[in-house]
Amino acid sequence: MNLPRRIPGATLGGAMVLVVALACGRQRSAGPDWVASAPAGSVMALSGQAGWLLEQRSFQTYLAKFPYADQTLDLFLKKARINPHQESGRINFYVMGFPDGKTPPDFLIQLGGFKDQRAVQMAIAEAFPAEGSLPVRKKELPIYVILDINQYHIRAVADPAGRIWLGELRSLAKLDAGTFPPRHPVPNAAEWVNAGAPFQGFIRTQALLDGLSGNVPPELARNLPQGIEALAWSVTPGEGGKNGLHRFELAITGSPEGIVQVAPWVQRFMAAASSLQGGQAGQAPEILQERKRIGLRCQLTGEQINQALAKLSQPGLSSLVHRP
């Protein structure tokens, strides 16, 4: 078995470190729960520490692109009397399809990892009227009415693990299809980013380009590297606000041929990160690569991270001060 080895990135003047990870029966690390529990039909997702995420104005703007998503979350938190700033849990937003004006908003919101998930479930039962049950993977989950507007029927259910799901009934029914299998490109990509980062996301690039090309934001389709299946990213704020350096990680999965095709794009990104870092002290950028996966780790300023996320049609960050 060949152990991972480090090779100096000579083409970038030694500023970059290339890590070639030869997967030879290596045990894989567990990815974050919000990815492991992601509905199999998800094409894009965002995740953040609850109180921190809701402080980001750009996240609220992003939710507003999906009819009633921001209203659903706000109403739920207020009526259930949940103060996200006093909780350690995460808010996870899954895009099941882009709205086109003809179909209901296709999204799901998950609240997971809260200090007392049972207390959250009890708060739901007290704040919202019950309405039958939803069959999900041979279990009947109680349904609670959140919002009814025209043809949109927003409901809440709690899964057996205590996670709370909010969404339109037709979107909630997609939970019955289960989650991504362990070797799926999405969880494989998520293994290579910081599972504890305050802000994370993933994109199923091939699913977007193949099946939803008519509704994919033009800037996203334009900036997606070719030959890849999924990517995951994370942001870990450092000190110094927007002008300081913050940890940015990106992982890409695909076929061996796709990884070969995308490697120059990753190298160009890393070269730009090295030059943007300038004289600021920080850890040298790294590339990690194996047969079906390539990743990068670097430190960027808040503005540089916002520019990188904008290329992926992901919301930027109005504040990068870390509040654990």
C-alpha positions as CSV (number, residue, x, y, z in Angstrom):
1,M,0.0,0.0,0.0
2,N,1.3,3.5,-0.9
3,L,1.0,6.0,1.8
4,P,0.0,9.6,1.0
5,R,3.0,11.7,0.0
6,R,3.7,15.4,-0.5
7,I,5.2,16.8,-3.6
8,P,6.3,20.5,-3.9
9,G,4.3,22.4,-6.5
10,A,7.2,23.6,-8.6
11,T,5.0,25.3,-11.1
12,L,3.8,27.7,-8.5
13,G,7.2,28.5,-7.1
14,G,6.8,26.4,-4.0
15,A,3.8,28.4,-2.7
16,M,1.5,25.4,-3.2
17,V,1.8,21.9,-1.8
18,L,0.4,19.0,-3.9
19,V,-0.8,16.1,-1.9
20,V,-1.3,12.9,-4.0
21,A,-3.6,10.6,-1.9
22,L,-3.4,7.1,-3.3
23,A,-6.6,5.3,-2.2
24,C,-5.4,1.8,-1.5
25,G,-8.0,0.3,0.8
26,R,-7.8,3.4,3.0
27,Q,-10.7,3.7,5.5
28,R,-12.8,6.7,4.6
29,S,-13.7,9.3,7.1
30,A,-17.3,10.0,8.0
31,G,-18.8,13.1,6.3
32,P,-21.1,15.6,8.1
33,D,-24.6,14.5,9.1
34,W,-26.3,17.2,7.0
35,V,-24.7,15.5,3.9
36,A,-25.3,11.9,5.1
37,S,-29.0,12.8,5.7
38,A,-29.4,14.7,2.4
39,P,-32.4,13.6,0.3
40,A,-31.2,11.6,-2.7
41,G,-32.9,14.0,-5.0
42,S,-31.0,17.1,-3.8
43,V,-29.2,18.9,-6.6
44,M,-27.7,21.7,-4.4
45,A,-27.5,22.4,-0.7
46,L,-26.3,24.9,1.9
47,S,-25.6,24.3,5.6
48,G,-24.6,26.7,8.4
49,Q,-24.6,27.1,12.2
50,A,-28.1,28.3,12.9
51,G,-27.5,31.7,14.6
52,W,-24.5,32.5,12.5
53,L,-26.2,31.7,9.2
54,L,-29.3,33.8,9.9
55,E,-27.0,36.8,10.4
56,Q,-26.0,36.6,6.7
57,R,-28.2,38.9,4.7
58,S,-27.1,37.1,1.5
59,F,-28.5,33.8,2.8
60,Q,-31.9,35.5,3.3
61,T,-31.7,36.9,-0.2
62,Y,-30.9,33.4,-1.5
63,L,-33.9,31.9,0.3
64,A,-36.1,34.5,-1.3
65,K,-35.4,33.0,-4.7
66,F,-37.5,30.0,-3.6
67,P,-41.2,31.1,-3.0
68,Y,-42.1,31.0,0.7
69,A,-38.7,29.5,1.8
70,D,-37.7,32.5,3.9
71,Q,-41.3,32.9,5.2
72,T,-41.5,29.2,6.2
73,L,-38.2,29.3,8.2
74,D,-39.1,32.6,9.9
75,L,-42.6,31.6,10.8
76,F,-41.4,28.2,12.1
77,L,-38.7,29.6,14.4
78,K,-41.0,32.3,15.8
79,K,-44.1,30.1,16.5
80,A,-42.0,27.2,17.9
81,R,-40.2,29.8,20.0
82,I,-36.7,28.6,18.9
83,N,-33.9,31.1,19.4
84,P,-31.3,30.0,16.9
85,H,-28.7,32.2,18.5
86,Q,-28.9,30.1,21.7
87,E,-28.6,26.8,19.8
88,S,-25.7,24.8,18.6
89,G,-27.6,23.2,15.7
90,R,-27.5,23.8,12.0
91,I,-29.9,25.0,9.4
92,N,-29.6,23.0,6.1
93,F,-31.3,24.1,2.9
94,Y,-31.7,21.5,0.1
95,V,-32.6,22.5,-3.4
96,M,-34.6,19.8,-5.1
97,G,-35.3,21.8,-8.2
98,F,-35.2,25.4,-9.4
99,P,-38.5,27.2,-9.5
100,D,-39.8,28.0,-13.0
101,G,-43.1,29.6,-12.2
102,K,-45.1,26.5,-13.2
103,T,-44.4,24.1,-10.4
104,P,-44.3,24.5,-6.6
105,P,-41.1,25.6,-4.9
106,D,-38.9,22.5,-4.6
107,F,-36.9,22.8,-1.5
108,L,-36.5,21.3,1.9
109,I,-35.2,22.9,5.1
110,Q,-33.7,20.7,7.8
111,L,-32.9,21.7,11.4
112,G,-30.5,19.2,12.9
113,G,-27.9,18.9,15.6
114,F,-29.7,21.0,18.2
115,K,-28.9,20.6,21.8
116,D,-32.2,19.1,22.7
117,Q,-33.9,17.8,19.5
118,R,-36.7,16.3,21.6
119,A,-37.6,19.7,23.1
120,V,-37.7,21.0,19.5
121,Q,-40.1,18.3,18.5
122,M,-42.3,19.0,21.5
123,A,-42.3,22.7,20.6
124,I,-43.5,21.8,17.1
125,A,-46.4,19.7,18.5
126,E,-47.5,22.6,20.7
127,A,-47.2,25.3,18.1
128,F,-48.6,23.7,15.0
129,P,-51.8,21.7,14.3
130,A,-51.3,18.0,13.5
131,E,-52.4,16.7,10.1
132,G,-52.1,12.9,9.6
133,S,-48.8,11.3,8.8
134,L,-46.2,10.9,6.0
135,P,-44.9,7.5,5.0
136,V,-41.1,7.7,4.9
137,R,-39.1,4.5,4.4
138,K,-41.6,2.2,6.1
139,K,-42.3,4.7,9.0
140,E,-45.2,7.0,9.5
141,L,-44.0,10.5,10.5
142,P,-46.5,12.9,12.0
143,I,-47.3,16.0,9.9
144,Y,-47.7,19.5,11.3
145,V,-49.2,22.4,9.3
146,I,-46.9,25.4,8.9
147,L,-48.4,27.4,6.1
148,D,-51.0,27.2,3.3
149,I,-50.9,29.6,0.4
150,N,-52.8,28.9,-2.7
151,Q,-51.5,25.5,-4.0
152,Y,-48.5,25.5,-1.6
153,H,-48.9,23.3,1.5
154,I,-45.9,23.8,3.7
155,R,-45.6,21.2,6.5
156,A,-43.1,20.0,9.1
157,V,-42.1,16.4,10.0
158,A,-39.5,14.9,12.4
159,D,-37.5,11.9,11.2
160,P,-36.5,9.0,13.5
161,A,-33.2,10.7,14.2
162,G,-34.9,13.8,15.5
163,R,-34.1,16.1,12.6
164,I,-36.9,18.5,11.7
165,W,-37.8,18.9,8.0
166,L,-39.8,21.8,6.5
167,G,-41.2,21.9,3.0
168,E,-44.0,21.6,0.6
169,L,-45.8,18.2,0.9
170,R,-44.6,17.0,-2.5
171,S,-41.0,17.9,-1.6
172,L,-41.3,16.2,1.8
173,A,-42.6,13.0,0.1
174,K,-39.1,12.8,-1.6
175,L,-37.6,11.8,1.7
176,D,-39.0,8.4,1.1
177,A,-36.4,7.9,-1.7
178,G,-33.7,7.8,1.0
179,T,-30.2,9.4,1.0
180,F,-27.1,9.2,-1.2
181,P,-25.3,5.8,-1.1
182,P,-22.0,5.9,0.7
183,R,-19.9,5.9,-2.4
184,H,-21.9,8.6,-4.2
185,P,-20.0,11.6,-5.6
186,V,-21.6,14.0,-3.1
187,P,-20.6,12.3,0.2
188,N,-17.2,11.5,-1.4
189,A,-16.6,15.2,-2.0
190,A,-17.9,16.2,1.4
191,E,-15.3,14.0,3.1
192,W,-12.6,16.4,2.0
193,V,-14.0,19.6,3.4
194,N,-14.3,20.8,7.1
195,A,-17.3,19.0,8.5
196,G,-17.5,21.5,11.4
197,A,-17.2,24.6,9.3
198,P,-19.9,27.3,10.0
199,F,-20.8,27.5,6.3
200,Q,-20.8,24.6,3.9
201,G,-22.4,23.5,0.6
202,F,-22.5,21.0,-2.2
203,I,-23.6,20.9,-5.8
204,R,-24.4,17.9,-8.0
205,T,-23.0,19.4,-11.1
206,Q,-23.8,16.5,-13.5
207,A,-27.4,16.4,-12.4
208,L,-27.8,20.1,-12.9
209,L,-26.2,20.1,-16.4
210,D,-28.0,16.9,-17.5
211,G,-31.5,17.3,-16.2
212,L,-32.1,20.9,-15.3
213,S,-30.3,22.8,-17.9
214,G,-33.3,25.0,-18.6
215,N,-33.5,26.3,-15.0
216,V,-29.8,26.4,-14.0
217,P,-28.6,29.9,-13.3
218,P,-26.5,31.0,-16.3
219,E,-23.6,32.1,-14.2
220,L,-23.5,28.6,-12.5
221,A,-23.5,26.7,-15.8
222,R,-20.9,29.0,-17.2
223,N,-18.4,28.5,-14.3
224,L,-18.9,24.8,-13.7
225,P,-15.8,22.9,-14.7
226,Q,-16.5,20.2,-17.3
227,G,-16.2,16.5,-16.6
228,I,-17.2,16.4,-12.9
229,E,-20.1,14.9,-11.0
230,A,-20.2,16.8,-7.7
231,L,-18.4,19.4,-5.6
232,A,-18.5,20.4,-1.9
233,W,-17.0,23.4,-0.2
234,S,-16.6,24.9,3.3
235,V,-15.7,28.2,4.8
236,T,-14.2,28.5,8.3
237,P,-13.9,32.1,9.4
238,G,-10.7,33.3,11.0
239,E,-9.8,36.5,12.8
240,G,-9.8,40.0,11.3
241,G,-13.3,40.2,9.7
242,K,-13.4,40.6,5.9
243,N,-9.8,41.8,5.7
244,G,-8.4,38.8,7.5
245,L,-7.7,35.3,6.1
246,H,-10.3,32.6,6.3
247,R,-10.1,28.9,5.5
248,F,-11.7,27.9,2.2
249,E,-11.9,24.3,1.1
250,L,-13.3,22.8,-2.2
251,A,-13.5,19.2,-3.2
252,I,-14.5,17.8,-6.6
253,T,-15.5,14.3,-7.6
254,G,-15.9,12.7,-11.0
255,S,-14.6,10.0,-13.3
256,P,-10.8,9.5,-13.6
257,E,-11.1,11.3,-17.0
258,G,-13.1,14.1,-15.5
259,I,-10.6,14.6,-12.7
260,V,-7.8,14.8,-15.2
261,Q,-9.8,17.4,-17.2
262,V,-10.6,19.5,-14.1
263,A,-7.1,19.4,-12.5
264,P,-5.8,22.4,-14.6
265,W,-8.8,24.5,-13.4
266,V,-8.0,23.6,-9.8
267,Q,-4.4,24.5,-10.3
268,R,-5.3,27.9,-11.8
269,F,-7.6,28.6,-8.9
270,M,-4.7,27.7,-6.5
271,A,-2.3,29.9,-8.3
272,A,-4.7,32.8,-8.0
273,A,-5.2,32.0,-4.3
274,S,-1.4,32.1,-3.8
275,S,-1.0,35.4,-5.5
276,L,-4.1,36.9,-3.7
277,Q,-2.8,35.9,-0.3
278,G,0.2,38.1,-1.0
279,G,2.3,38.9,2.1
280,Q,-0.3,37.8,4.6
281,A,0.9,35.1,6.9
282,G,-1.0,31.9,6.6
283,Q,-0.9,28.2,5.7
284,A,0.3,27.5,2.1
285,P,-2.4,26.4,-0.3
286,E,-2.7,22.7,-1.0
287,I,-4.1,20.4,-3.6
288,L,-5.2,16.9,-2.7
289,Q,-5.7,14.5,-5.6
290,E,-6.6,10.8,-6.1
291,R,-8.1,8.9,-9.0
292,K,-11.8,10.1,-8.7
293,R,-11.4,13.1,-6.4
294,I,-9.4,16.3,-6.3
295,G,-9.5,19.0,-3.6
296,L,-8.0,22.3,-2.6
297,R,-7.4,24.1,0.7
298,C,-6.4,27.7,1.0
299,Q,-6.8,30.9,2.9
300,L,-8.6,33.9,1.4
301,T,-10.0,37.2,2.4
302,G,-13.7,37.6,2.8
303,E,-14.1,39.4,-0.5
304,Q,-12.1,36.7,-2.3
305,I,-14.3,34.0,-0.8
306,N,-17.4,35.9,-1.9
307,Q,-16.1,36.1,-5.4
308,A,-15.4,32.3,-5.4
309,L,-18.9,31.5,-4.1
310,A,-20.5,33.9,-6.6
311,K,-19.0,31.9,-9.5
312,L,-20.8,28.8,-8.1
313,S,-24.1,30.8,-7.6
314,Q,-23.7,30.4,-3.8
315,P,-24.6,33.2,-1.4
316,G,-21.7,35.3,-0.1
317,L,-21.1,36.3,3.4
318,S,-21.8,39.6,5.0
319,S,-19.7,38.8,8.1
320,L,-16.8,36.5,8.5
321,V,-16.2,37.0,12.2
322,H,-16.4,33.5,13.8
323,R,-18.9,33.1,16.6
324,P,-18.7,29.6,18.0
